[in-house]
Amino acid sequence: MENLDLLVKEFCKLPDETGWVEFKHNNDEPHMIGEDISALDTI
């Protein structure tokens, strides 16, 4: 998990979203979060 923490910190340094990074906030709906994470496997 240490590498995941470092990766998230690096993403937070980006000034804007990119073609492969999309920032989300105030989303506490587990179903939607699960769909977004599972979409990572299809890229």
N, CA, C and O atoms as a Tripos MOL2 file, in Angstrom:
@<TRIPOS>MOLECULE
protein
  172   171    43     0     0
PROTEIN
NO_CHARGES

@<TRIPOS>ATOM
      1 N           0.8080   -1.2040    0.0000 N.3       1 MET1
      2 CA          0.0000    0.0000    0.0000 C.3       1 MET1
      3 C           0.8490    1.2650    0.0000 C.2       1 MET1
      4 O           0.3650    2.3390   -0.3550 O.2       1 MET1
      5 N           2.1010    1.1420    0.3930 N.am      2 GLU2
      6 CA          2.9610    2.3180    0.4260 C.3       2 GLU2
      7 C           3.0960    2.9280   -0.9710 C.2       2 GLU2
      8 O           3.0660    4.1490   -1.1170 O.2       2 GLU2
      9 N           3.2430    2.0880   -1.9930 N.am      3 ASN3
     10 CA          3.3520    2.5970   -3.3570 C.3       3 ASN3
     11 C           2.0750    3.2970   -3.7980 C.2       3 ASN3
     12 O           2.1310    4.2940   -4.5180 O.2       3 ASN3
     13 N           0.9400    2.7920   -3.3780 N.am      4 LEU4
     14 CA         -0.3360    3.4190   -3.7150 C.3       4 LEU4
     15 C          -0.4200    4.8080   -3.1010 C.2       4 LEU4
     16 O          -0.8800    5.7440   -3.7540 O.2       4 LEU4
     17 N           0.0100    4.9520   -1.8730 N.am      5 ASP5
     18 CA          0.0230    6.2640   -1.2150 C.3       5 ASP5
     19 C           0.8890    7.2540   -1.9840 C.2       5 ASP5
     20 O           0.5030    8.4070   -2.1760 O.2       5 ASP5
     21 N           2.0610    6.8000   -2.4240 N.am      6 LEU6
     22 CA          2.9640    7.6600   -3.1850 C.3       6 LEU6
     23 C           2.3450    8.0450   -4.5320 C.2       6 LEU6
     24 O           2.4860    9.1840   -4.9770 O.2       6 LEU6
     25 N           1.6710    7.1100   -5.1700 N.am      7 LEU7
     26 CA          1.0310    7.3740   -6.4500 C.3       7 LEU7
     27 C          -0.0700    8.4230   -6.3080 C.2       7 LEU7
     28 O          -0.1660    9.3380   -7.1250 O.2       7 LEU7
     29 N          -0.8920    8.2920   -5.2830 N.am      8 VAL8
     30 CA         -1.9590    9.2620   -5.0470 C.3       8 VAL8
     31 C          -1.3750   10.6450   -4.7830 C.2       8 VAL8
     32 O          -1.8980   11.6440   -5.2770 O.2       8 VAL8
     33 N          -0.3160   10.7080   -4.0220 N.am      9 LYS9
     34 CA          0.3220   12.0040   -3.7470 C.3       9 LYS9
     35 C           0.8540   12.6350   -5.0290 C.2       9 LYS9
     36 O           0.7620   13.8490   -5.2050 O.2       9 LYS9
     37 N           1.4090   11.8240   -5.9250 N.am     10 GLU10
     38 CA          1.9010   12.3460   -7.2020 C.3      10 GLU10
     39 C           0.7440   12.8580   -8.0600 C.2      10 GLU10
     40 O           0.8650   13.9010   -8.7020 O.2      10 GLU10
     41 N          -0.3700   12.1340   -8.0730 N.am     11 PHE11
     42 CA         -1.5420   12.5890   -8.8360 C.3      11 PHE11
     43 C          -2.0650   13.9160   -8.2910 C.2      11 PHE11
     44 O          -2.5080   14.7740   -9.0550 O.2      11 PHE11
     45 N          -2.0130   14.0780   -6.9870 N.am     12 CYS12
     46 CA         -2.5060   15.3180   -6.3720 C.3      12 CYS12
     47 C          -1.6590   16.5260   -6.7550 C.2      12 CYS12
     48 O          -2.1210   17.6620   -6.6530 O.2      12 CYS12
     49 N          -0.4490   16.2990   -7.1860 N.am     13 LYS13
     50 CA          0.4250   17.3910   -7.6000 C.3      13 LYS13
     51 C           0.0810   17.9190   -8.9990 C.2      13 LYS13
     52 O           0.5050   19.0130   -9.3730 O.2      13 LYS13
     53 N          -0.6870   17.1390   -9.7680 N.am     14 LEU14
     54 CA         -1.0340   17.5720  -11.1180 C.3      14 LEU14
     55 C          -1.9070   18.8200  -11.0620 C.2      14 LEU14
     56 O          -2.7950   18.9070  -10.2140 O.2      14 LEU14
     57 N          -1.6740   19.7960  -11.9530 N.am     15 PRO15
     58 CA         -2.4550   21.0300  -11.9250 C.3      15 PRO15
     59 C          -3.8750   20.8500  -12.4540 C.2      15 PRO15
     60 O          -4.7850   21.5660  -12.0360 O.2      15 PRO15
     61 N          -4.0720   19.9070  -13.3640 N.am     16 ASP16
     62 CA         -5.3870   19.6770  -13.9770 C.3      16 ASP16
     63 C          -5.5670   18.1930  -14.2430 C.2      16 ASP16
     64 O          -4.6370   17.3960  -14.1220 O.2      16 ASP16
     65 N          -6.8020   17.8460  -14.6110 N.am     17 GLU17
     66 CA         -7.0580   16.4820  -15.0310 C.3      17 GLU17
     67 C          -6.3350   16.2320  -16.3510 C.2      17 GLU17
     68 O          -6.0320   17.1620  -17.0980 O.2      17 GLU17
     69 N          -6.0680   14.9700  -16.6160 N.am     18 THR18
     70 CA         -5.4250   14.5930  -17.8800 C.3      18 THR18
     71 C          -6.3190   13.5740  -18.5730 C.2      18 THR18
     72 O          -7.4300   13.3030  -18.1170 O.2      18 THR18
     73 N          -5.8390   13.0210  -19.6580 N.am     19 GLY19
     74 CA         -6.6010   11.9860  -20.3460 C.3      19 GLY19
     75 C          -6.7160   10.7080  -19.5510 C.2      19 GLY19
     76 O          -7.5610    9.8660  -19.8540 O.2      19 GLY19
     77 N          -5.8840   10.5450  -18.5390 N.am     20 TRP20
     78 CA         -5.9090    9.3130  -17.7420 C.3      20 TRP20
     79 C          -6.0680    9.5570  -16.2510 C.2      20 TRP20
     80 O          -6.0630    8.6030  -15.4720 O.2      20 TRP20
     81 N          -6.2110   10.8240  -15.8280 N.am     21 VAL21
     82 CA         -6.4620   11.1470  -14.4150 C.3      21 VAL21
     83 C          -7.6720   12.0670  -14.3380 C.2      21 VAL21
     84 O          -7.7070   13.1240  -14.9680 O.2      21 VAL21
     85 N          -8.6520   11.6530  -13.5640 N.am     22 GLU22
     86 CA         -9.8610   12.4480  -13.3700 C.3      22 GLU22
     87 C         -10.0700   12.6100  -11.8740 C.2      22 GLU22
     88 O         -10.1740   11.6260  -11.1410 O.2      22 GLU22
     89 N         -10.1290   13.8520  -11.4290 N.am     23 PHE23
     90 CA        -10.2920   14.1260  -10.0050 C.3      23 PHE23
     91 C         -11.7620   14.0790   -9.6090 C.2      23 PHE23
     92 O         -12.6160   14.6170  -10.3140 O.2      23 PHE23
     93 N         -12.0530   13.4420   -8.4900 N.am     24 LYS24
     94 CA        -13.4060   13.3700   -7.9340 C.3      24 LYS24
     95 C         -13.3730   13.9090   -6.5140 C.2      24 LYS24
     96 O         -12.3600   13.8080   -5.8220 O.2      24 LYS24
     97 N         -14.4830   14.4790   -6.0890 N.am     25 HIS25
     98 CA        -14.5890   14.9250   -4.7000 C.3      25 HIS25
     99 C         -16.0530   14.8490   -4.2750 C.2      25 HIS25
    100 O         -16.9630   14.8790   -5.1030 O.2      25 HIS25
    101 N         -16.2480   14.7530   -2.9990 N.am     26 ASN26
    102 CA        -17.5930   14.6820   -2.4140 C.3      26 ASN26
    103 C         -18.4250   13.5320   -2.9770 C.2      26 ASN26
    104 O         -19.6370   13.6710   -3.1430 O.2      26 ASN26
    105 N         -17.7970   12.4150   -3.2680 N.am     27 ASN27
    106 CA        -18.5340   11.2540   -3.7620 C.3      27 ASN27
    107 C         -18.4680   10.1690   -2.7000 C.2      27 ASN27
    108 O         -17.4280    9.5420   -2.5010 O.2      27 ASN27
    109 N         -19.5770    9.9550   -2.0280 N.am     28 ASP28
    110 CA        -19.5940    8.9340   -0.9810 C.3      28 ASP28
    111 C         -20.5420    7.7870   -1.3340 C.2      28 ASP28
    112 O         -20.9900    7.0520   -0.4540 O.2      28 ASP28
    113 N         -20.8450    7.6380   -2.6280 N.am     29 GLU29
    114 CA        -21.7260    6.5620   -3.0620 C.3      29 GLU29
    115 C         -20.8710    5.3540   -3.4770 C.2      29 GLU29
    116 O         -20.2510    5.3780   -4.5410 O.2      29 GLU29
    117 N         -20.8320    4.3040   -2.6520 N.am     30 PRO30
    118 CA        -19.9510    3.1570   -2.9200 C.3      30 PRO30
    119 C         -20.1540    2.5260   -4.2920 C.2      30 PRO30
    120 O         -19.1790    2.1120   -4.9180 O.2      30 PRO30
    121 N         -21.3950    2.4390   -4.7810 N.am     31 HIS31
    122 CA        -21.6510    1.8180   -6.0790 C.3      31 HIS31
    123 C         -20.9460    2.5970   -7.1900 C.2      31 HIS31
    124 O         -20.3230    1.9930   -8.0630 O.2      31 HIS31
    125 N         -21.0350    3.9100   -7.1690 N.am     32 MET32
    126 CA        -20.4050    4.7180   -8.2090 C.3      32 MET32
    127 C         -18.8780    4.6400   -8.1200 C.2      32 MET32
    128 O         -18.1980    4.5690   -9.1440 O.2      32 MET32
    129 N         -18.3490    4.6540   -6.9140 N.am     33 ILE33
    130 CA        -16.9010    4.5380   -6.7340 C.3      33 ILE33
    131 C         -16.4270    3.1960   -7.2930 C.2      33 ILE33
    132 O         -15.4060    3.1340   -7.9780 O.2      33 ILE33
    133 N         -17.1570    2.1380   -7.0050 N.am     34 GLY34
    134 CA        -16.8080    0.8070   -7.5100 C.3      34 GLY34
    135 C         -16.8110    0.7490   -9.0270 C.2      34 GLY34
    136 O         -15.9310    0.1240   -9.6190 O.2      34 GLY34
    137 N         -17.7810    1.3880   -9.6700 N.am     35 GLU35
    138 CA        -17.8330    1.4200  -11.1340 C.3      35 GLU35
    139 C         -16.6230    2.1590  -11.6920 C.2      35 GLU35
    140 O         -16.0180    1.7130  -12.6670 O.2      35 GLU35
    141 N         -16.2690    3.2760  -11.0840 N.am     36 ASP36
    142 CA        -15.1230    4.0570  -11.5650 C.3      36 ASP36
    143 C         -13.8260    3.2630  -11.4260 C.2      36 ASP36
    144 O         -12.9890    3.2750  -12.3290 O.2      36 ASP36
    145 N         -13.6620    2.5830  -10.3120 N.am     37 ILE37
    146 CA        -12.4340    1.8100  -10.0970 C.3      37 ILE37
    147 C         -12.3920    0.6240  -11.0440 C.2      37 ILE37
    148 O         -11.3370    0.3250  -11.6030 O.2      37 ILE37
    149 N         -13.5400   -0.0760  -11.2450 N.am     38 SER38
    150 CA        -13.5110   -1.2060  -12.1580 C.3      38 SER38
    151 C         -13.2640   -0.7770  -13.5850 C.2      38 SER38
    152 O         -12.7770   -1.5760  -14.3840 O.2      38 SER38
    153 N         -13.5820    0.4570  -13.9340 N.am     39 ALA39
    154 CA        -13.3290    0.9450  -15.2790 C.3      39 ALA39
    155 C         -11.8260    1.0370  -15.5520 C.2      39 ALA39
    156 O         -11.4110    1.0540  -16.7110 O.2      39 ALA39
    157 N         -11.0180    1.0950  -14.5130 N.am     40 LEU40
    158 CA         -9.5720    1.1660  -14.6960 C.3      40 LEU40
    159 C          -9.0390   -0.0870  -15.3880 C.2      40 LEU40
    160 O          -8.0560   -0.0210  -16.1260 O.2      40 LEU40
    161 N          -9.6850   -1.2220  -15.1510 N.am     41 ASP41
    162 CA         -9.2240   -2.4790  -15.7450 C.3      41 ASP41
    163 C          -9.4430   -2.5220  -17.2520 C.2      41 ASP41
    164 O          -8.7880   -3.3000  -17.9450 O.2      41 ASP41
    165 N         -10.3450   -1.7080  -17.7670 N.am     42 THR42
    166 CA        -10.6790   -1.7830  -19.1900 C.3      42 THR42
    167 C          -9.8040   -0.8940  -20.0470 C.2      42 THR42
    168 O          -9.9020   -0.9210  -21.2730 O.2      42 THR42
    169 N          -8.9500   -0.1080  -19.4170 N.am     43 ILE43
    170 CA         -8.1220    0.8360  -20.1770 C.3      43 ILE43
    171 C          -6.9760    0.1170  -20.8500 C.2      43 ILE43
    172 O          -6.1700    0.7460  -21.5360 O.2      43 ILE43
@<TRIPOS>BOND
     1     1     2 1
     2     2     3 1
     3     3     4 2
     4     3     5 am
     5     5     6 1
     6     6     7 1
     7     7     8 2
     8     7     9 am
     9     9    10 1
    10    10    11 1
    11    11    12 2
    12    11    13 am
    13    13    14 1
    14    14    15 1
    15    15    16 2
    16    15    17 am
    17    17    18 1
    18    18    19 1
    19    19    20 2
    20    19    21 am
    21    21    22 1
    22    22    23 1
    23    23    24 2
    24    23    25 am
    25    25    26 1
    26    26    27 1
    27    27    28 2
    28    27    29 am
    29    29    30 1
    30    30    31 1
    31    31    32 2
    32    31    33 am
    33    33    34 1
    34    34    35 1
    35    35    36 2
    36    35    37 am
    37    37    38 1
    38    38    39 1
    39    39    40 2
    40    39    41 am
    41    41    42 1
    42    42    43 1
    43    43    44 2
    44    43    45 am
    45    45    46 1
    46    46    47 1
    47    47    48 2
    48    47    49 am
    49    49    50 1
    50    50    51 1
    51    51    52 2
    52    51    53 am
    53    53    54 1
    54    54    55 1
    55    55    56 2
    56    55    57 am
    57    57    58 1
    58    58    59 1
    59    59    60 2
    60    59    61 am
    61    61    62 1
    62    62    63 1
    63    63    64 2
    64    63    65 am
    65    65    66 1
    66    66    67 1
    67    67    68 2
    68    67    69 am
    69    69    70 1
    70    70    71 1
    71    71    72 2
    72    71    73 am
    73    73    74 1
    74    74    75 1
    75    75    76 2
    76    75    77 am
    77    77    78 1
    78    78    79 1
    79    79    80 2
    80    79    81 am
    81    81    82 1
    82    82    83 1
    83    83    84 2
    84    83    85 am
    85    85    86 1
    86    86    87 1
    87    87    88 2
    88    87    89 am
    89    89    90 1
    90    90    91 1
    91    91    92 2
    92    91    93 am
    93    93    94 1
    94    94    95 1
    95    95    96 2
    96    95    97 am
    97    97    98 1
    98    98    99 1
    99    99   100 2
   100    99   101 am
   101   101   102 1
   102   102   103 1
   103   103   104 2
   104   103   105 am
   105   105   106 1
   106   106   107 1
   107   107   108 2
   108   107   109 am
   109   109   110 1
   110   110   111 1
   111   111   112 2
   112   111   113 am
   113   113   114 1
   114   114   115 1
   115   115   116 2
   116   115   117 am
   117   117   118 1
   118   118   119 1
   119   119   120 2
   120   119   121 am
   121   121   122 1
   122   122   123 1
   123   123   124 2
   124   123   125 am
   125   125   126 1
   126   126   127 1
   127   127   128 2
   128   127   129 am
   129   129   130 1
   130   130   131 1
   131   131   132 2
   132   131   133 am
   133   133   134 1
   134   134   135 1
   135   135   136 2
   136   135   137 am
   137   137   138 1
   138   138   139 1
   139   139   140 2
   140   139   141 am
   141   141   142 1
   142   142   143 1
   143   143   144 2
   144   143   145 am
   145   145   146 1
   146   146   147 1
   147   147   148 2
   148   147   149 am
   149   149   150 1
   150   150   151 1
   151   151   152 2
   152   151   153 am
   153   153   154 1
   154   154   155 1
   155   155   156 2
   156   155   157 am
   157   157   158 1
   158   158   159 1
   159   159   160 2
   160   159   161 am
   161   161   162 1
   162   162   163 1
   163   163   164 2
   164   163   165 am
   165   165   166 1
   166   166   167 1
   167   167   168 2
   168   167   169 am
   169   169   170 1
   170   170   171 1
   171   171   172 2
@<TRIPOS>SUBSTRUCTURE
     1 MET1         2 RESIDUE 1 A MET
     2 GLU2         6 RESIDUE 1 A GLU
     3 ASN3        10 RESIDUE 1 A ASN
     4 LEU4        14 RESIDUE 1 A LEU
     5 ASP5        18 RESIDUE 1 A ASP
     6 LEU6        22 RESIDUE 1 A LEU
     7 LEU7        26 RESIDUE 1 A LEU
     8 VAL8        30 RESIDUE 1 A VAL
     9 LYS9        34 RESIDUE 1 A LYS
    10 GLU10       38 RESIDUE 1 A GLU
    11 PHE11       42 RESIDUE 1 A PHE
    12 CYS12       46 RESIDUE 1 A CYS
    13 LYS13       50 RESIDUE 1 A LYS
    14 LEU14       54 RESIDUE 1 A LEU
    15 PRO15       58 RESIDUE 1 A PRO
    16 ASP16       62 RESIDUE 1 A ASP
    17 GLU17       66 RESIDUE 1 A GLU
    18 THR18       70 RESIDUE 1 A THR
    19 GLY19       74 RESIDUE 1 A GLY
    20 TRP20       78 RESIDUE 1 A TRP
    21 VAL21       82 RESIDUE 1 A VAL
    22 GLU22       86 RESIDUE 1 A GLU
    23 PHE23       90 RESIDUE 1 A PHE
    24 LYS24       94 RESIDUE 1 A LYS
    25 HIS25       98 RESIDUE 1 A HIS
    26 ASN26      102 RESIDUE 1 A ASN
    27 ASN27      106 RESIDUE 1 A ASN
    28 ASP28      110 RESIDUE 1 A ASP
    29 GLU29      114 RESIDUE 1 A GLU
    30 PRO30      118 RESIDUE 1 A PRO
    31 HIS31      122 RESIDUE 1 A HIS
    32 MET32      126 RESIDUE 1 A MET
    33 ILE33      130 RESIDUE 1 A ILE
    34 GLY34      134 RESIDUE 1 A GLY
    35 GLU35      138 RESIDUE 1 A GLU
    36 ASP36      142 RESIDUE 1 A ASP
    37 ILE37      146 RESIDUE 1 A ILE
    38 SER38      150 RESIDUE 1 A SER
    39 ALA39      154 RESIDUE 1 A ALA
    40 LEU40      158 RESIDUE 1 A LEU
    41 ASP41      162 RESIDUE 1 A ASP
    42 THR42      166 RESIDUE 1 A THR
    43 ILE43      170 RESIDUE 1 A ILE
